[in-house]
């Protein structure tokens, strides 16, 4: 079958390869003709996607779907069905994983299937069933479909042996062709490729819905498997830096140390970073030393708040005092630090947000991101807000970290956006931070990206 896998166009200023689509392509390409289209990288809006579909004539259209992709996905499904009503349409990713039945209802008449959770095994089985035209979907893990007016769903499953998945279809993704605007605004070497070493997260952070895709049980690739992929990316695709995009790469400190020792002996000379962050309670001095020796140049940390009250509501299992201690340990190891903060979490006040800003200025951070809180479907905080009828005014079409789609009770969107702007201004308009980040600009094109990102985050929203 001809299968087109699509990363939707959106306003994101992080233009990076989709590992999810890469793994899906790798799982089905032996039996099917697969293409991957990154609409953000290639600047493909819904109309141009319609032209691409018309040219390729896929039997199956698969779309990755985050909550902010809903509008684009709707247009894509309409165009697909208008061109060929028999084209099979499938979506997967975080949004359908968290709200599968609602997703089927929203796209009724144009969406045939969706997947909740990891879909490498399920998609391959679905295509096999479609080829046989037997209508037997009951044994396909994570599949959601409609029978008449009834939405049917199968239990999610996760891949226990991550090595069995093989590598993503890097030749279809072509990471070396991506611009200098990947996950994280800065980098050390280029080109860059993301990798995933572990899947799953056991923590209970109330703002996060990551468990809806990969579950709470952590699974790891073998060290040999990861090193084989890095060697391929370095030697065959010219990749000079890799980004570990795991939720919990350092959760098993012994495993992380073994990987880093082996990476050091391999001598690839690649720089690397952890743009999704690592847990502060899953670090020690020996691990930090190995990280630095193997080319790690910056650690991102999910600090989130400067208020112990808000950290408790988030179930972060950490205090401001512990944050200060961990950040100090990383700083003493000679590694730069970037901090992630959330402003506008339910229950926040102007004072608690100012506590967050104050903490960001007191810590030895070189960069900081101040995200407005988003009620991700599937997260504990989302469910609480929904039960309290506090989601009626959410702007789902502009569901971005820079937009303040949700505001806490007693706070206006204007107030929250002004506090976010204040946080960015106070943090970055300091001589030490300005000088450091100016020195980190790699090219004129990189500078243009940073200017665009500034306007997207601060000026236009």
DRENDO-1510 file (C-alpha; in Angstrom, 1 decimal, always signed):
<recs>
REC; n; res; u; v; w
REC; 1; UNK; +0.0; +0.0; +0.0 .
REC; 2; UNK; +1.0; +3.6; -0.5 .
REC; 3; UNK; +1.3; +5.3; +2.9 .
REC; 4; UNK; +1.8; +9.0; +3.5 .
REC; 5; UNK; +2.8; +10.0; +7.1 .
REC; 6; UNK; +2.4; +13.7; +7.8 .
REC; 7; UNK; +3.7; +16.0; +10.5 .
REC; 8; UNK; +1.1; +18.9; +10.4 .
REC; 9; UNK; +1.9; +22.5; +9.9 .
REC; 10; UNK; +1.7; +24.7; +12.9 .
REC; 11; UNK; +3.1; +27.9; +14.4 .
REC; 12; UNK; +6.0; +26.1; +16.2 .
REC; 13; UNK; +9.4; +27.7; +15.9 .
REC; 14; UNK; +11.0; +24.3; +16.7 .
REC; 15; UNK; +11.6; +22.7; +13.4 .
REC; 16; UNK; +12.8; +19.2; +14.1 .
REC; 17; UNK; +12.5; +15.7; +12.7 .
REC; 18; UNK; +9.5; +13.6; +13.9 .
REC; 19; UNK; +11.0; +10.5; +15.6 .
REC; 20; UNK; +7.4; +9.2; +16.0 .
REC; 21; UNK; +6.8; +9.2; +12.2 .
REC; 22; UNK; +10.3; +7.8; +11.7 .
REC; 23; UNK; +9.7; +4.8; +13.9 .
REC; 24; UNK; +6.3; +4.2; +12.3 .
REC; 25; UNK; +7.8; +4.3; +8.8 .
REC; 26; UNK; +10.5; +1.9; +9.9 .
REC; 27; UNK; +7.9; -0.5; +11.2 .
REC; 28; UNK; +5.9; -0.7; +7.9 .
REC; 29; UNK; +8.3; +0.1; +5.1 .
REC; 30; UNK; +9.3; -3.5; +4.4 .
REC; 31; UNK; +5.8; -4.2; +3.1 .
REC; 32; UNK; +4.6; -0.8; +2.0 .
REC; 33; UNK; +5.6; +2.3; +0.0 .
REC; 34; UNK; +6.0; +5.0; +2.7 .
REC; 35; UNK; +6.7; +8.7; +2.5 .
REC; 36; UNK; +7.1; +11.2; +5.3 .
REC; 37; UNK; +6.1; +14.8; +4.9 .
REC; 38; UNK; +7.1; +17.5; +7.5 .
REC; 39; UNK; +4.7; +20.3; +6.8 .
REC; 40; UNK; +6.6; +22.7; +9.1 .
REC; 41; UNK; +10.0; +22.2; +7.6 .
REC; 42; UNK; +8.6; +22.3; +4.0 .
REC; 43; UNK; +6.1; +25.1; +4.7 .
REC; 44; UNK; +3.2; +23.0; +3.5 .
REC; 45; UNK; -0.2; +24.4; +4.5 .
REC; 46; UNK; -3.5; +22.5; +4.1 .
REC; 47; UNK; -3.9; +23.6; +0.5 .
REC; 48; UNK; -0.4; +22.5; -0.5 .
REC; 49; UNK; -0.9; +19.2; +1.4 .
REC; 50; UNK; -3.9; +18.6; -0.8 .
REC; 51; UNK; -1.7; +19.0; -3.9 .
REC; 52; UNK; +0.8; +16.6; -2.4 .
REC; 53; UNK; -1.9; +14.0; -1.7 .
REC; 54; UNK; -3.2; +14.4; -5.3 .
REC; 55; UNK; +0.3; +13.7; -6.7 .
REC; 56; UNK; +1.2; +10.8; -4.5 .
REC; 57; UNK; -2.3; +9.3; -4.3 .
REC; 58; UNK; -1.8; +7.4; -1.0 .
REC; 59; UNK; -4.0; +4.5; +0.0 .
REC; 60; UNK; -3.5; +5.5; +3.6 .
REC; 61; UNK; -3.0; +9.0; +5.1 .
REC; 62; UNK; -1.5; +9.0; +8.6 .
REC; 63; UNK; -1.3; +12.3; +10.6 .
REC; 64; UNK; +0.6; +13.0; +13.8 .
REC; 65; UNK; -1.7; +15.0; +16.1 .
REC; 66; UNK; -0.9; +17.2; +19.1 .
REC; 67; UNK; -3.8; +19.2; +20.5 .
REC; 68; UNK; -2.7; +22.4; +18.7 .
REC; 69; UNK; -2.8; +20.4; +15.4 .
REC; 70; UNK; -6.6; +19.8; +15.5 .
REC; 71; UNK; -7.5; +22.6; +13.0 .
REC; 72; UNK; -4.9; +21.5; +10.5 .
REC; 73; UNK; -5.8; +17.8; +10.8 .
REC; 74; UNK; -9.4; +18.7; +10.2 .
REC; 75; UNK; -8.6; +20.4; +7.0 .
REC; 76; UNK; -6.3; +17.6; +5.9 .
REC; 77; UNK; -8.9; +15.0; +6.5 .
REC; 78; UNK; -11.5; +16.9; +4.5 .
REC; 79; UNK; -9.1; +17.3; +1.6 .
REC; 80; UNK; -8.1; +13.7; +1.6 .
REC; 81; UNK; -11.7; +12.4; +1.6 .
REC; 82; UNK; -12.8; +15.0; -1.0 .
REC; 83; UNK; -10.1; +13.6; -3.4 .
REC; 84; UNK; -10.7; +10.0; -2.6 .
REC; 85; UNK; -13.5; +8.9; -0.3 .
REC; 86; UNK; -11.9; +5.4; -0.1 .
REC; 87; UNK; -8.6; +6.8; +1.2 .
REC; 88; UNK; -8.0; +5.4; +4.7 .
REC; 89; UNK; -7.4; +8.1; +7.2 .
REC; 90; UNK; -5.5; +7.5; +10.5 .
REC; 91; UNK; -4.2; +9.8; +13.2 .
REC; 92; UNK; -2.1; +9.1; +16.3 .
REC; 93; UNK; +0.0; +11.0; +18.8 .
REC; 94; UNK; -0.6; +12.8; +22.1 .
REC; 95; UNK; -4.1; +14.1; +21.5 .
REC; 96; UNK; -5.8; +10.9; +20.3 .
REC; 97; UNK; -3.9; +9.0; +23.0 .
REC; 98; UNK; -5.5; +11.2; +25.6 .
REC; 99; UNK; -8.9; +11.6; +24.1 .
REC; 100; UNK; -9.5; +8.9; +21.5 .
REC; 101; UNK; -13.3; +8.7; +21.6 .
REC; 102; UNK; -13.7; +12.4; +21.5 .
REC; 103; UNK; -11.3; +12.6; +18.6 .
REC; 104; UNK; -13.4; +10.1; +16.6 .
REC; 105; UNK; -16.5; +12.1; +17.3 .
REC; 106; UNK; -14.8; +15.5; +16.4 .
REC; 107; UNK; -13.7; +14.1; +13.0 .
REC; 108; UNK; -16.8; +11.9; +12.4 .
REC; 109; UNK; -17.2; +11.1; +8.7 .
REC; 110; UNK; -13.6; +11.8; +7.7 .
REC; 111; UNK; -11.5; +9.9; +10.2 .
REC; 112; UNK; -11.5; +6.1; +9.9 .
REC; 113; UNK; -9.1; +5.1; +12.7 .
REC; 114; UNK; -7.0; +6.6; +15.4 .
REC; 115; UNK; -4.3; +5.1; +17.7 .
REC; 116; UNK; -4.0; +5.6; +21.4 .
REC; 117; UNK; -0.5; +5.1; +22.7 .
REC; 118; UNK; +2.5; +3.6; +20.9 .
REC; 119; UNK; +1.5; +2.6; +17.4 .
REC; 120; UNK; +4.4; +0.8; +15.7 .
REC; 121; UNK; +2.9; -2.7; +16.2 .
REC; 122; UNK; -0.7; -1.5; +15.7 .
REC; 123; UNK; -0.1; +0.3; +12.4 .
REC; 124; UNK; +1.6; -2.6; +10.8 .
REC; 125; UNK; -1.3; -4.9; +11.9 .
REC; 126; UNK; -3.9; -2.4; +10.7 .
REC; 127; UNK; -2.3; -2.2; +7.2 .
REC; 128; UNK; -2.2; -6.0; +7.1 .
REC; 129; UNK; -5.9; -6.1; +7.9 .
REC; 130; UNK; -6.7; -3.5; +5.3 .
REC; 131; UNK; -4.9; -5.4; +2.6 .
REC; 132; UNK; -6.8; -8.5; +3.5 .
REC; 133; UNK; -10.0; -6.5; +3.7 .
REC; 134; UNK; -11.3; -8.7; +6.5 .
REC; 135; UNK; -12.5; -6.0; +8.8 .
REC; 136; UNK; -10.8; -7.8; +11.8 .
REC; 137; UNK; -9.5; -5.0; +14.0 .
REC; 138; UNK; -10.0; -6.6; +17.5 .
REC; 139; UNK; -6.4; -7.8; +17.9 .
REC; 140; UNK; -4.8; -4.5; +16.9 .
REC; 141; UNK; -3.4; -2.8; +20.1 .
REC; 142; UNK; -4.4; +0.8; +20.7 .
REC; 143; UNK; -6.7; +1.0; +17.7 .
REC; 144; UNK; -9.9; +3.0; +17.9 .
REC; 145; UNK; -12.5; +2.9; +15.2 .
REC; 146; UNK; -16.2; +3.3; +14.5 .
REC; 147; UNK; -18.8; +0.6; +13.9 .
REC; 148; UNK; -21.9; +2.4; +12.9 .
REC; 149; UNK; -22.6; +4.8; +15.6 .
REC; 150; UNK; -20.5; +3.0; +18.1 .
REC; 151; UNK; -16.8; +3.9; +18.8 .
REC; 152; UNK; -14.8; +0.8; +19.5 .
REC; 153; UNK; -11.4; +0.7; +21.1 .
REC; 154; UNK; -8.7; -1.8; +21.9 .
REC; 155; UNK; -6.4; -1.7; +25.0 .
REC; 156; UNK; -3.2; +0.2; +24.6 .
REC; 157; UNK; +0.1; -1.7; +24.6 .
REC; 158; UNK; +3.7; -0.7; +24.7 .
REC; 159; UNK; +6.8; -2.2; +23.1 .
REC; 160; UNK; +8.8; -4.0; +25.7 .
REC; 161; UNK; +11.9; -4.7; +23.6 .
REC; 162; UNK; +12.7; -1.3; +22.1 .
REC; 163; UNK; +15.7; -2.8; +20.2 .
REC; 164; UNK; +13.2; -4.8; +18.2 .
REC; 165; UNK; +11.9; -1.6; +16.6 .
REC; 166; UNK; +15.2; -0.9; +14.8 .
REC; 167; UNK; +16.2; +2.6; +13.9 .
REC; 168; UNK; +13.8; +5.3; +12.7 .
REC; 169; UNK; +13.7; +5.6; +8.9 .
REC; 170; UNK; +16.4; +8.2; +8.9 .
REC; 171; UNK; +16.7; +8.1; +5.1 .
REC; 172; UNK; +13.1; +9.2; +4.9 .
REC; 173; UNK; +13.5; +11.8; +7.6 .
REC; 174; UNK; +16.8; +13.2; +6.4 .
REC; 175; UNK; +17.8; +15.1; +9.6 .
REC; 176; UNK; +20.8; +16.7; +7.8 .
REC; 177; UNK; +18.4; +18.8; +5.8 .
REC; 178; UNK; +16.7; +20.5; +8.8 .
REC; 179; UNK; +17.3; +24.2; +9.5 .
REC; 180; UNK; +19.1; +25.6; +12.5 .
REC; 181; UNK; +15.9; +25.9; +14.6 .
REC; 182; UNK; +15.5; +22.5; +16.3 .
REC; 183; UNK; +14.5; +21.7; +19.8 .
REC; 184; UNK; +16.1; +24.4; +21.8 .
REC; 185; UNK; +17.0; +27.8; +20.3 .
REC; 186; UNK; +20.8; +27.2; +20.5 .
REC; 187; UNK; +23.2; +24.5; +19.6 .
REC; 188; UNK; +26.9; +23.8; +19.5 .
REC; 189; UNK; +27.4; +21.8; +16.3 .
REC; 190; UNK; +25.3; +21.2; +13.2 .
REC; 191; UNK; +23.6; +19.3; +11.7 .
REC; 192; UNK; +21.6; +17.8; +14.6 .
REC; 193; UNK; +19.4; +14.7; +15.1 .
REC; 194; UNK; +17.1; +13.8; +18.0 .
REC; 195; UNK; +17.2; +10.3; +19.5 .
REC; 196; UNK; +15.1; +8.4; +22.1 .
REC; 197; UNK; +16.9; +6.1; +24.5 .
REC; 198; UNK; +14.1; +5.3; +26.9 .
REC; 199; UNK; +10.3; +5.4; +26.9 .
REC; 200; UNK; +7.9; +5.9; +29.8 .
REC; 201; UNK; +7.7; +8.0; +32.9 .
REC; 202; UNK; +6.7; +6.9; +36.4 .
REC; 203; UNK; +6.3; +10.4; +37.8 .
REC; 204; UNK; +2.9; +12.1; +38.6 .
REC; 205; UNK; +3.4; +15.7; +37.5 .
REC; 206; UNK; -0.1; +17.0; +37.2 .
REC; 207; UNK; +0.6; +19.2; +34.1 .
REC; 208; UNK; +2.0; +16.4; +32.0 .
REC; 209; UNK; +0.1; +13.9; +29.8 .
REC; 210; UNK; +3.2; +12.1; +28.5 .
REC; 211; UNK; +2.1; +8.8; +30.1 .
REC; 212; UNK; -0.9; +8.7; +27.7 .
REC; 213; UNK; +1.4; +7.8; +24.9 .
REC; 214; UNK; +4.2; +5.7; +26.4 .
REC; 215; UNK; +2.9; +4.7; +29.7 .
REC; 216; UNK; +4.5; +4.9; +33.2 .
REC; 217; UNK; +6.8; +1.9; +33.0 .
REC; 218; UNK; +10.3; +2.9; +31.8 .
REC; 219; UNK; +11.8; +0.8; +29.1 .
REC; 220; UNK; +15.3; +1.1; +27.8 .
REC; 221; UNK; +17.2; +0.3; +24.6 .
REC; 222; UNK; +20.4; -1.6; +24.9 .
REC; 223; UNK; +23.5; +0.5; +25.0 .
REC; 224; UNK; +24.8; -1.4; +21.9 .
REC; 225; UNK; +21.6; -0.4; +20.0 .
REC; 226; UNK; +21.9; +3.3; +20.9 .
REC; 227; UNK; +25.6; +3.4; +20.0 .
REC; 228; UNK; +24.9; +1.7; +16.6 .
REC; 229; UNK; +22.4; +4.4; +15.8 .
REC; 230; UNK; +24.7; +7.3; +16.8 .
REC; 231; UNK; +27.5; +5.8; +14.7 .
REC; 232; UNK; +25.2; +5.6; +11.7 .
REC; 233; UNK; +24.0; +9.2; +12.2 .
REC; 234; UNK; +27.5; +10.4; +12.6 .
REC; 235; UNK; +29.3; +8.5; +9.8 .
REC; 236; UNK; +26.5; +8.0; +7.2 .
REC; 237; UNK; +24.4; +11.2; +7.6 .
REC; 238; UNK; +27.0; +13.6; +8.8 .
REC; 239; UNK; +25.3; +14.4; +12.2 .
REC; 240; UNK; +27.6; +16.3; +14.6 .
REC; 241; UNK; +25.2; +16.7; +17.5 .
REC; 242; UNK; +22.4; +14.6; +19.0 .
REC; 243; UNK; +19.6; +15.5; +21.3 .
REC; 244; UNK; +18.3; +13.0; +23.9 .
REC; 245; UNK; +14.6; +13.8; +23.9 .
REC; 246; UNK; +13.7; +11.3; +26.6 .
REC; 247; UNK; +11.5; +12.2; +29.5 .
REC; 248; UNK; +13.8; +10.3; +31.9 .
REC; 249; UNK; +17.2; +9.5; +30.4 .
REC; 250; UNK; +19.0; +9.6; +33.7 .
REC; 251; UNK; +16.3; +7.8; +35.8 .
REC; 252; UNK; +18.5; +4.7; +36.0 .
REC; 253; UNK; +21.8; +6.3; +36.8 .
REC; 254; UNK; +23.8; +3.1; +36.5 .
REC; 255; UNK; +22.4; +2.6; +32.9 .
REC; 256; UNK; +23.2; +6.2; +32.0 .
REC; 257; UNK; +26.7; +5.9; +33.3 .
REC; 258; UNK; +27.3; +2.7; +31.3 .
REC; 259; UNK; +26.0; +4.3; +28.2 .
REC; 260; UNK; +28.2; +7.4; +28.6 .
REC; 261; UNK; +31.4; +5.3; +29.3 .
REC; 262; UNK; +30.7; +3.3; +26.1 .
REC; 263; UNK; +30.0; +6.5; +24.2 .
REC; 264; UNK; +33.3; +8.0; +25.4 .
REC; 265; UNK; +35.2; +4.9; +24.3 .
REC; 266; UNK; +33.6; +5.1; +20.8 .
REC; 267; UNK; +35.1; +8.5; +20.2 .
REC; 268; UNK; +32.5; +9.9; +17.8 .
REC; 269; UNK; +33.3; +13.5; +18.9 .
REC; 270; UNK; +29.6; +14.5; +18.8 .
REC; 271; UNK; +28.2; +17.2; +21.1 .
REC; 272; UNK; +24.9; +16.5; +22.8 .
REC; 273; UNK; +22.2; +18.0; +25.0 .
REC; 274; UNK; +19.0; +17.0; +26.8 .
REC; 275; UNK; +16.4; +19.6; +25.6 .
REC; 276; UNK; +13.4; +17.9; +27.2 .
REC; 277; UNK; +15.2; +18.1; +30.6 .
REC; 278; UNK; +16.3; +15.6; +33.2 .
REC; 279; UNK; +15.1; +15.0; +36.7 .
REC; 280; UNK; +17.1; +16.9; +39.3 .
REC; 281; UNK; +16.8; +13.9; +41.7 .
REC; 282; UNK; +18.4; +11.6; +39.1 .
REC; 283; UNK; +21.9; +13.1; +39.0 .
REC; 284; UNK; +25.1; +12.7; +40.9 .
REC; 285; UNK; +28.6; +14.1; +40.5 .
REC; 286; UNK; +30.0; +11.1; +38.7 .
REC; 287; UNK; +27.2; +11.2; +36.2 .
REC; 288; UNK; +27.6; +14.9; +35.6 .
REC; 289; UNK; +31.4; +14.4; +35.0 .
REC; 290; UNK; +30.7; +11.7; +32.4 .
REC; 291; UNK; +28.1; +13.9; +30.7 .
REC; 292; UNK; +30.6; +16.7; +30.4 .
REC; 293; UNK; +33.4; +14.4; +29.2 .
REC; 294; UNK; +31.3; +13.0; +26.4 .
REC; 295; UNK; +30.3; +16.3; +24.9 .
REC; 296; UNK; +27.2; +17.5; +26.9 .
REC; 297; UNK; +27.3; +21.2; +26.9 .
REC; 298; UNK; +24.0; +22.2; +28.6 .
REC; 299; UNK; +21.4; +20.6; +30.8 .
REC; 300; UNK; +17.8; +21.6; +30.7 .
REC; 301; UNK; +15.9; +21.4; +33.9 .
REC; 302; UNK; +12.1; +21.4; +34.6 .
REC; 303; UNK; +12.2; +23.8; +37.5 .
REC; 304; UNK; +8.7; +25.0; +36.8 .
REC; 305; UNK; +8.0; +27.3; +39.8 .
REC; 306; UNK; +9.6; +29.4; +42.5 .
REC; 307; UNK; +6.8; +28.6; +44.9 .
REC; 308; UNK; +6.8; +25.5; +47.1 .
REC; 309; UNK; +2.9; +25.8; +47.1 .
REC; 310; UNK; +2.7; +25.6; +43.3 .
REC; 311; UNK; +5.4; +22.8; +43.1 .
REC; 312; UNK; +3.3; +20.8; +45.6 .
REC; 313; UNK; +0.2; +21.3; +43.5 .
REC; 314; UNK; +2.2; +20.2; +40.4 .
REC; 315; UNK; +3.3; +17.1; +42.3 .
REC; 316; UNK; +6.9; +17.8; +41.3 .
REC; 317; UNK; +8.2; +16.0; +44.4 .
REC; 318; UNK; +10.8; +18.8; +44.8 .
REC; 319; UNK; +11.2; +22.0; +46.8 .
REC; 320; UNK; +12.8; +25.3; +46.0 .
REC; 321; UNK; +15.6; +24.5; +48.4 .
REC; 322; UNK; +16.3; +21.2; +46.7 .
REC; 323; UNK; +16.3; +23.0; +43.3 .
REC; 324; UNK; +18.9; +25.4; +44.5 .
REC; 325; UNK; +21.1; +22.6; +45.7 .
REC; 326; UNK; +20.8; +20.5; +42.5 .
REC; 327; UNK; +21.4; +23.5; +40.2 .
REC; 328; UNK; +24.5; +24.4; +42.3 .
REC; 329; UNK; +25.8; +20.9; +41.9 .
REC; 330; UNK; +25.4; +21.1; +38.1 .
REC; 331; UNK; +27.0; +24.5; +38.0 .
REC; 332; UNK; +30.0; +23.3; +40.0 .
REC; 333; UNK; +30.5; +20.5; +37.5 .
REC; 334; UNK; +31.1; +23.2; +34.8 .
REC; 335; UNK; +27.9; +22.5; +32.8 .
REC; 336; UNK; +25.7; +25.3; +31.6 .
REC; 337; UNK; +22.0; +25.2; +32.7 .
REC; 338; UNK; +18.8; +26.1; +31.0 .
REC; 339; UNK; +15.6; +26.3; +33.1 .
REC; 340; UNK; +12.0; +25.6; +32.2 .
REC; 341; UNK; +9.3; +27.5; +34.1 .
REC; 342; UNK; +5.5; +27.4; +33.9 .
REC; 343; UNK; +3.5; +30.6; +34.6 .
REC; 344; UNK; -0.3; +30.6; +35.0 .
REC; 345; UNK; -0.7; +27.1; +36.6 .
REC; 346; UNK; -4.2; +26.7; +38.2 .
REC; 347; UNK; -4.1; +28.3; +41.6 .
REC; 348; UNK; -1.3; +30.7; +40.7 .
REC; 349; UNK; -1.3; +34.3; +41.7 .
REC; 350; UNK; +0.6; +37.3; +40.5 .
REC; 351; UNK; +2.8; +36.9; +43.7 .
REC; 352; UNK; +3.6; +33.2; +43.0 .
REC; 353; UNK; +4.6; +34.1; +39.4 .
REC; 354; UNK; +6.8; +36.8; +40.7 .
REC; 355; UNK; +8.4; +34.2; +43.0 .
REC; 356; UNK; +9.2; +32.2; +39.9 .
REC; 357; UNK; +10.7; +35.1; +38.1 .
REC; 358; UNK; +12.8; +35.9; +41.2 .
REC; 359; UNK; +14.1; +32.4; +41.4 .
REC; 360; UNK; +15.1; +32.4; +37.8 .
REC; 361; UNK; +17.2; +35.4; +38.4 .
REC; 362; UNK; +18.9; +34.0; +41.4 .
REC; 363; UNK; +19.9; +30.7; +39.9 .
REC; 364; UNK; +23.1; +30.4; +37.7 .
REC; 365; UNK; +21.1; +29.8; +34.5 .
REC; 366; UNK; +22.3; +30.8; +31.0 .
REC; 367; UNK; +18.8; +30.5; +29.5 .
REC; 368; UNK; +15.2; +30.2; +30.6 .
REC; 369; UNK; +11.9; +29.5; +29.0 .
REC; 370; UNK; +8.7; +30.8; +30.6 .
REC; 371; UNK; +5.8; +28.7; +29.3 .
REC; 372; UNK; +2.2; +29.6; +29.9 .
REC; 373; UNK; +0.4; +26.6; +31.4 .
REC; 374; UNK; -1.5; +24.5; +28.9 .
REC; 375; UNK; -4.2; +22.0; +30.2 .
REC; 376; UNK; -3.1; +19.0; +28.1 .
REC; 377; UNK; -5.9; +16.5; +27.7 .
REC; 378; UNK; -5.0; +13.4; +29.7 .
REC; 379; UNK; -3.2; +15.3; +32.4 .
REC; 380; UNK; -4.4; +15.3; +36.0 .
REC; 381; UNK; -4.7; +19.1; +36.0 .
REC; 382; UNK; -6.8; +19.0; +32.8 .
REC; 383; UNK; -9.2; +16.5; +34.3 .
REC; 384; UNK; -9.6; +18.6; +37.4 .
REC; 385; UNK; -10.3; +21.7; +35.4 .
REC; 386; UNK; -12.8; +19.9; +33.2 .
REC; 387; UNK; -14.7; +18.6; +36.3 .
REC; 388; UNK; -14.8; +22.1; +37.7 .
REC; 389; UNK; -16.1; +23.5; +34.3 .
REC; 390; UNK; -13.0; +25.8; +33.9 .
REC; 391; UNK; -12.2; +24.9; +30.3 .
REC; 392; UNK; -15.1; +26.6; +28.5 .
REC; 393; UNK; -13.0; +29.6; +27.4 .
REC; 394; UNK; -10.0; +27.6; +26.1 .
REC; 395; UNK; -8.8; +28.7; +22.7 .
REC; 396; UNK; -7.9; +25.3; +21.2 .
REC; 397; UNK; -6.9; +26.7; +17.8 .
REC; 398; UNK; -4.1; +28.7; +19.5 .
REC; 399; UNK; -3.1; +26.1; +22.1 .
REC; 400; UNK; +0.6; +27.1; +22.3 .
REC; 401; UNK; +2.9; +27.8; +25.2 .
REC; 402; UNK; +3.2; +31.5; +24.2 .
REC; 403; UNK; -0.5; +32.2; +23.9 .
REC; 404; UNK; -1.9; +31.9; +27.4 .
REC; 405; UNK; -4.9; +29.8; +26.3 .
REC; 406; UNK; -5.8; +29.3; +29.9 .
REC; 407; UNK; -5.6; +31.8; +32.8 .
REC; 408; UNK; -6.0; +31.0; +36.5 .
REC; 409; UNK; -9.1; +32.3; +38.3 .
REC; 410; UNK; -8.8; +36.0; +39.1 .
REC; 411; UNK; -6.2; +36.7; +36.4 .
REC; 412; UNK; -6.8; +38.0; +32.9 .
REC; 413; UNK; -5.0; +36.9; +29.8 .
REC; 414; UNK; -3.4; +40.3; +29.5 .
REC; 415; UNK; -2.0; +40.1; +33.0 .
REC; 416; UNK; -0.6; +36.7; +32.4 .
REC; 417; UNK; +1.0; +37.6; +29.1 .
REC; 418; UNK; +2.5; +40.8; +30.7 .
REC; 419; UNK; +4.0; +38.7; +33.5 .
REC; 420; UNK; +5.4; +36.3; +30.9 .
REC; 421; UNK; +7.0; +39.2; +29.0 .
REC; 422; UNK; +8.3; +40.6; +32.3 .
REC; 423; UNK; +9.9; +37.3; +33.0 .
REC; 424; UNK; +11.7; +37.1; +29.7 .
REC; 425; UNK; +12.8; +40.7; +29.8 .
REC; 426; UNK; +14.1; +40.5; +33.4 .
REC; 427; UNK; +16.0; +37.3; +32.7 .
REC; 428; UNK; +17.5; +38.1; +29.3 .
REC; 429; UNK; +18.2; +41.8; +29.6 .
REC; 430; UNK; +21.2; +41.3; +31.9 .
REC; 431; UNK; +24.7; +41.9; +30.6 .
REC; 432; UNK; +26.0; +38.5; +31.6 .
REC; 433; UNK; +23.1; +36.7; +29.8 .
REC; 434; UNK; +23.2; +39.0; +26.8 .
REC; 435; UNK; +26.9; +38.4; +26.3 .
REC; 436; UNK; +26.7; +34.7; +26.7 .
REC; 437; UNK; +23.9; +34.2; +24.3 .
REC; 438; UNK; +25.4; +36.6; +21.7 .
REC; 439; UNK; +28.5; +34.4; +21.7 .
REC; 440; UNK; +26.3; +31.3; +21.1 .
REC; 441; UNK; +24.9; +32.5; +17.8 .
REC; 442; UNK; +26.3; +30.3; +15.1 .
REC; 443; UNK; +25.3; +32.0; +11.8 .
REC; 444; UNK; +23.3; +34.7; +10.3 .
REC; 445; UNK; +20.5; +32.3; +9.6 .
REC; 446; UNK; +20.5; +31.2; +13.2 .
REC; 447; UNK; +20.3; +34.9; +14.2 .
REC; 448; UNK; +17.2; +35.3; +11.9 .
REC; 449; UNK; +15.6; +32.3; +13.6 .
REC; 450; UNK; +16.2; +33.8; +17.1 .
REC; 451; UNK; +14.7; +37.1; +16.0 .
REC; 452; UNK; +11.6; +35.3; +14.6 .
REC; 453; UNK; +11.2; +33.4; +17.8 .
REC; 454; UNK; +11.5; +36.5; +19.9 .
REC; 455; UNK; +8.6; +38.1; +17.9 .
REC; 456; UNK; +6.5; +35.0; +18.0 .
REC; 457; UNK; +6.8; +34.7; +21.8 .
REC; 458; UNK; +7.0; +38.2; +23.0 .
REC; 459; UNK; +5.5; +40.6; +20.4 .
REC; 460; UNK; +2.8; +38.9; +18.4 .
REC; 461; UNK; +1.0; +37.1; +21.2 .
</recs>
